[in-house]
Amino acid sequence: MSKKRRQHSPEFKFKVALEAAKGNKTLAEVASDAGVHPNQISQWKSQLLEEGAALFRRGGDRSVQEFEKREAELYEQIGRLQMELDWLKKKAARFD
């Protein structure tokens, strides 16, 4: 019978990875305390160390900037289309 895979919350992963990154305990000790395999903790730790620097970059997250730029373009397009629709309604009213 297969065992169901556990899914850990991002908060739990962060807490365990941070504990491993501190270096106060060995990886095996952190793994036994958390009930997770040491290889998994190593992956979480490396991910934390690689992506943790993104929190402190100037200009914020690129995906957020790209989203805001795309959102502004779409609102501009909505405004343009609304103006065209109003103009067409005025012109169509002449033929009624």
C-alpha positions, 0 to 999 in steps of 0.5 A: 500500500502506498503512503500518501505524500505530505504537503508542507506549508510555505511557512513550515518550509521557510522555518525549517530551511532557516533553522538549517541555514543558521547552522546551530544544529546539524542537518540530521538534527533539524531533519529529525525535529521536523520529521522531514528527510535531510535531502529535502531540507537541503533543497529548501535551504538552497532555495532559500539562499538562492531566492532570498536575495530577491526580497532585498533587490531594488525596484521590487519583484519583476513579475509585480512590475510586469503585471502592473505594466500589463494592467495599465496597458489593458486599462488604456485599451479599455478606455480607447475601446469605450471611446470608440463605442460611444462614437459609433453609438452616436454615428449609428443614432443618425441612421435610426 
